[in-house]
Amino acid sequence: MNMQNIEQALEMMGQGMLGIFVVLGVIALLVAIMQKIDNRNKK
């Protein structure tokens, strides 16, 4: 394995991790919005 392959693998791994964090953030926002809507309906 040469340096170029390792750099490419690290870059792909970084992009994958970034994508996972973005998806988790979106899910967290959706859950927060759902809770606010749910709390409004109960009152």
Rosetta blueprint (number, residue, H / E / L):
1 M L
2 N L
3 M H
4 Q H
5 N H
6 I H
7 E H
8 Q H
9 A H
10 L H
11 E H
12 M H
13 M H
14 G H
15 Q H
16 G H
17 M H
18 L H
19 G H
20 I H
21 F H
22 V H
23 V H
24 L H
25 G H
26 V H
27 I H
28 A H
29 L H
30 L H
31 V H
32 A H
33 I H
34 M H
35 Q H
36 K H
37 I H
38 D H
39 N H
40 R H
41 N H
42 K H
43 K L
